[in-house]
Amino acid sequence: MNDKQHWYGYLEAGAKSSPVLLDRKLDTGNPETFYLFNLARKEILEYNRQIVEPKLRELKEKETSVVGDLKQIYGEVLRNFTPRVTQALIVPEPAPPAKPKAKKTDDDALDGLPIDDIEEDDPDWDEEDEKS
């Protein structure tokens, strides 16, 4: 049985056989593995794709009644499940650190000002005028 997000099937593994649910939205971050909800264990487990895929099969007609249990119990288990890998959020890169500003001195305050903007009644001007 299939729907857009879930695949319902059966894992044939001898005494550990169980109905399973594959949620296509869960990603292990490793292309060689995948998560399956195992109804017998009531857990979402990570399986090796190469080993488990040959043991998976579609549910038989008489087994389809288990789909309701798979959905319900999977929903409960999923609420407490944290996948090993989560989708990366788009996070902006941090801005480069600001260059430290140099401390301003009294002379820096006059830099860039036209001579006309400097007050002539500055005491330093008077001293220079007396010496000349």
Disulfide bonds with the S-S distance in Angstrom:
none
